[in-house]
Amino acid sequence: MDNNNQNNQSNDNNETTPTPQTRKRGGLTLTKVAVTALVAGLLGGGAAYGGITYFNNSGINDTAVPSGSNSTGNTKTSNVTVNVSSQSTKAFNKVKGAMVSVVNLQKQNNNSTLGQLFGQESSSSDSSSSKAALEEASEGSGVVYKKDGNTAYIVTNNHVVSGSSALRVVTSSGKQLQAKLVGKDSVTDLAVLKVNGASLKTVASFGNSDDIKVGETALAIGSPLGSQYATSLTEGIISAKKRTIETTNSAGTQTGNATVIQTDAAINPGNSGGALINVGGQVVGITSSKIASDAEGTSVEGMGFAIPSNEVVNIINQLVKKGKVVRPALGITYVDLANVSSSQQKSVLKLPSSVDAGVVVMSASADSPAKKAGLAKYDVITELGGHEISDQSTLRDLLYKYKLNDTVLLTYYHNGKKKTTKVKLTETSSQLSKTTSATSES
């Protein structure tokens, strides 16, 4: 996770458990899950003070310290050699050469320069000045996963490179390389860079993330707090294979949900885009986020998350081929039915009491697949392709299993009446208009 000096990635560093908030949209009162960034306080101060008080008030034996010669200061170290060779060490040595730090460079705000503070105006024609006006905005991690001739490909997080004017990569040996963005995907928070990799000799390999087991050893490698601590290794276990968490953009707006690997290996700001590996030295995930404190401000330890390698491979292959990920879409904005009060489910949506899960259509864009199929505002989608939809995460997971121009059967409720229609899926929702943080788009 990137060490952002401009604080534009703060929610990556301090994810928390959700707290309910209320938002009103288009006649419906919506209960929204909000992500709050909190800083944990010092824990255990009272215990420390009590311990000192007890020590000072306890009885101490006043037996006199023996007086003797100080000439016996001849303590030495013993000549003992310990030969340690562990699976973790072997795995680290196999991957460390493929680890890099990714530096996000952004243009400086010229209005904040000292010259302008004292009334000096910058010349718009000074091209040399504009070229030099780049500063390090944030820093994350990356993994070299492929070489094609002298071109090396690096996977990292989308939020590591977001907003960059230029990118720089620092290799494990300390060499700095100019990097070019190949493609990025905000939905999965993944990006691919390429560099001149003539000096890079190590390429990491991906393992099958479906084969990992809860309780097995997990190793996280990255650059916590930046390249000063590059290729730092932490060890833990796989805490959960599939954990659904909220995803947010740099503005803190919820963009959807992601299914991730949970681990208790220490992950800190700057680890974003780094590798989660097994003891065989295979990359099973790309680290992306953590929970630092809960909604009440209680400090949380050992809850880090990584994007599963199977999903990583699928996404980065598309990014290299097309520069983007093309997904099918319905062309709607929607909210979870669970976020609508029971009274409004009856009065506004006119749902029968037997319907307790699904997503509510808030809008359907013109000429979208949903619009062409007859869906309208306040319709409630309950099934896609014969599979039940419990929430927005389920809808996206099901939708993204299809290809462009596939035809899928969709079940929904319109004014309380159950209907079924066929929908021909077209391209992703990236062209849809912006929505509030209470809604998602597909």
C-alpha positions, -999 to +999 in steps of 0.1 A: +000+000+000+014+033-011+031+058+012+011+088+001+027+121+011-002+140-004-028+120+016-047+112-015-047+075-007-055+077+030-083+052+029-059+025+016-039+029+048-068+030+072-097+007+062-122+002+088-154-018+095-185-001+081-208+022+101-244+029+090-253+063+076-285+075+059-287+089+024-318+099+005-318+094-033-347+096-057-375+091-032-358+062-013-341+066+021-310+045+018-290+030+046-254+032+034-223+015+046-196+041+050-158+036+054-143+058+081-106+064+085-096+064+121-063+066+140-058+042+168-048+056+202-021+044+226-032+012+243-021+001+277-009+034+292-027+027+325-011-007+328+023+008+324+017+034+350+004+009+375+034-013+370+058+016+378+038+025+410+039-011+422+076-014+416+084+018+435+063+008+465+075-028+468+100-038+493+137-040+481+164-060+499+190-035+509+219-060+510+251-041+502+267-044+468+300-063+472+331-041+468+357-056+446+381-051+417+367-039+384+396-055+366+376-086+356+359-069+325+370-096+301+336-110+289+338-124+253+315-138+226+316-175+221+325-188+186+292-205+178+279-207+142+242-214+136+232-227+102+196-217+095+180-228+063+142-225+063+115-228+036+106-191+042+142-180+035+144-201+003+110-187-009+122-151-002+155-156-020+135-170-050+114-139-053+133-109-039+150-100-072+116-096-088+104-071-062+105-034-070+093-001-055+070+020-077+072+058-073+043+080-084+055+113-097+030+142-101+032+178-112+038+203-085+012+230-078+031+261-090+008+283-069+026+269-038+061+278-048+081+303-027+085+327-057+047+331-061+042+334-023+064+365-026+046+379-056+067+365-084+048+352-114+059+321-133+062+323-171+039+300-190+065+299-218+092+284-196+090+248-209+121+237-190+104+247-157+073+227-165+093+197-174+111+198-140+079+204-120+075+168-108+076+155-073+072+122-055+035+120-046+034+084-033+053+051-033+042+015-035+054-019-045+054-040-076+063-075-089+082-083-121+062-112-136+072-114-172+101-106-196+099-103-234+133-096-247+146-066-227+110-055-218+100-064-183+064-063-171+054-053-136+021-058-118+011-033-091-021-017-077-041+008-097-042+032-067-004+031-066-002+047-101-034+067-100-030+104-108+006+100-119+023+123-144+053+099-146+063+067-130+097+055-117+107+020-106+134+012-081+148-023-084+158-045-055+194-036-063+186+001-060+187+009-097+161+035-109+142+029-141+117+049-160+084+031-162+055+033-187+019+025-178+006-004-200-029-004-186-049-002-154-082-014-140-100+004-111-125-024-105-099-049-095-073-022-084-046-036-107-022-020-131+007-032-154+039-012-161+068-019-184+104-010-181+137-017-198+145-049-180+179-057-193+193-055-158+165-075-143+173-112-140+145-125-117+109-131-128+083-142-103+058-170-110+022-172-101+007-200-081-029-212-081-048-192-055-076-217-054-052-242-039-042-222-009-055-234+025-064-215+056-036-218+082-008-223+057+022-200+058+020-167+039+049-143+032+044-107+023+072-088+004+072-052-004+084-017+004+066-006+036+070+032+041+088+034+008+119+022-009+140+028+022+126-005+034+124-022+001+121-060-001+109-062+035+097-097+044+069-104+069+054-138+078+020-150+087-007-174+076-037-174+053-065-162+075-093-166+049-094-176+013-123-155+002-133-124+021-156-098+006-145-062+014-156-028+002-135-011-024-131+027-025-114+052-048-090+079-039-118+102-029-131+077-004-162+068-025-173+032-025-168+016-059-181-019-051-168-050-035-139-073-040-132-109-030-098-111-015-074-133+005-070-123+041-037-127+059-022-117+092+013-111+077+022-075+085+012-052+057+019-015+059+015+017+037+039+011+008+032-027+006+004-020-019+012-039-052+037-062-034+036-100-034+019-124-011+038-157-016+036-193-005+066-212+009+073-225-026+081-189-037+050-186-059+029-154-059-006-163-047-018-127-043-010-090-048-013-071-015-037-042-017-052-031+016-056-035+054-079-027+083-061-005+108-089+003+132-126-004+136-155+021+136-150+029+173-113+036+169-101+003+184-067-006+169-068-037+147-038-059+140-031-086+114-060-080+090-044-075+055-058-083+021-045-095-012-060-099-047-060-136-055-034-146-082-060-163-104-078-130-108-045-111-111-034-133-141-068-129-158-067-091-155-031-084-163-033-105-195-062-083-207-043-052-198-012-062-218-033-072-248-059-043-248-047-017-223-080-021-204-104-046-192-136-049-212-166-062-192-202-068-200-228-045-184-265-040-179-261-002-180-277+005-147-270+022-114-284+004-084-284-001-046-288-032-024-324-040-014-311-043+021-304-006+022-341+003+016-364+004+046-390-023+049-418+003+048-405+017+015-400-018+001-438-020+004-449+016-004-424+025-031-412-008-046-445-026-039-426-058-032-443-089-018-430-098+017-414-130+003-388-110-015-360-101+009-329-098-013-318-083-046-307-050-061-329-019-068-325-002-102-320+035-096-314+044-133-310+028-167-289+047-193-303+053-227-298+025-252-284+002-225-292-035-224-314-030-193-334-002-210-339-022-241-351-052-220-377-029-203-361-023-169-369+010-152-363+029-120-373+010-088-374-024-105-358-051-082-335-076-099-335-109-080-319-134-104-293-134-132-288-165-153-309-186-129-287-176-099-301-157-070-288-122-063-284-112-027-265-079-031-244-058-056-214-080-051-233-111-062-246-093-093-211-081-104-196-116-098-223-132-119-222-105-146-185-106-150-186-144-158-203-136-191-187-123-223-197-093-244-228-100-265-239-130-244-276-132-238-287-139-202-320-145-185-329-119-159-356-120-132-370-089-116-400-073-099-418-044-115-445-027-094-446-059-073-451-082-102-425-109-111-411-107-146-384-125-166-366-112-197-336-119-219-308-093-219-280-090-244-249-078-226-228-050-240-197-032-229-188-021-194-204+007-174-174+030-176-193+054-199-222+058-174-227+091-157-213+095-122-234+083-093-235+089-056-215+067-032-247+050-022-250+034-057-230+011-079-230+007-116-230-024-138 
